[in-house]
Amino acid sequence: MNNKWDRMERELERLKSDNLFRRMTVFESPQTSQVKVGGQQQHLFSSNSYLDLCCEPKVKEHVRRVLEEYGSGSGGSRLTTGTTSIHAELEDTIAEFKRREAALVFNTGYMANVGILPALAGKGDIIYSDELNHASIIDGCRLSKAELVIYRHNDMADLEKKIKAHPGQKGVIVSDGVFSMDGDIVNLPGLVELANRYGLLSMIDEAHATGVIGDTGRGTEEYYGMEGSVDVLMGTLSKAVGGEGGFVCGSRTLIDYLINKARSFIFSTSLSPATMAADTQGIRMIMEQPQRVQKLQENIRYCCAALNSRGIKAESETAIIPVIIGEEGRAMKVMKLLKERGYYISAIRYPTVARGSARLRLALMSSHTREEMDGLADALKECISLAEYE
Ligand code: PMP
């Protein structure tokens, strides 16, 4: 008889032999720069909690108060019974932080992208998408009935050539603000100029830009001194903000439209008031303490210099510093050797990045010390060379 599990088992075997099999790591402590994994203390250099706000006492205190008052679940989707004053307060806070008329919260950044893109572009429209955009943007494009046109990474000449090949067609240009696996920053002046010239909507994903770039952490627009220029500014609350949820902000028209059209917003139970409270307090902390952002930016400069001085190529203005290893098996080996030395850094492989460009994706936090970053640079140098000769 035909074994119905054969296909899955064969595929899992293939993944294992290609060094592409994935499993989860269980962390036995909160998400800070020092964590416990497998009973061992590790320096964590791979967290997206860039400003170390997950464990901030003021955030926890606010969450406790809201949890006590509102309980655990929200009890409904946003358009039925799942919008509390705590949800509304978060959206007002996001709009204030990003200096926009209005904001809307989705359950995750992923859900924001898969909800927004099909709402904005449908049959007969075009979505122009950077080839290195995040998977959630790719999936949003796939869900949309619009035609998808991929342009070369951050290449505005290629983008313009492709726009010109579709004269008069409506649509959206979408890009990560900070690219999630390379840590580089979108060419915002070029992208916005093309969008405005050709009557297209500009959409930027601020997941790794919020709380990280711009003097006060307001993200890509602040970095370029172009505040208010992007039509659709989306992001996540799960990284520098230290909580959970996705968001989009822009004009009142945009937000009213998405409330009525974005299916991932409409057809899912809203996040709990306690989660919303964590997000609101996280954003307030960023607004009240820009020195956190500045400390993170100082760490980025220090860490790149520490790596360069040990012969490791590292160049980034964001909290994401990729150290390219190449072959998947070797990247896994370096990760393992680093772990043995007390440094936890995730190796990123295909299909998240292109085959043969496996990397250690270093992510910095504002709370990392210079000693930790020097220690990491020494360990990385040793482990890369060990993995090469083994
Ligand atoms: N966009 C980008 C660029 C991301 O890196 C991520 C998270 N990895 C997301 C969207 C999704 O956000 P969330 O984790 O909140 O679903």
Boltz pocket constraint, residues with backbone or C-beta under 6 A from the ligand:
constraints:
  - pocket:
      binder: B
      contacts: [[A, 107], [A, 108], [A, 109], [A, 110], [A, 111], [A, 113], [A, 134], [A, 136], [A, 176], [A, 178], [A, 180], [A, 205], [A, 207], [A, 208], [A, 235], [A, 236], [A, 237], [A, 238], [A, 245], [A, 246]]
      max_distance: 6.0
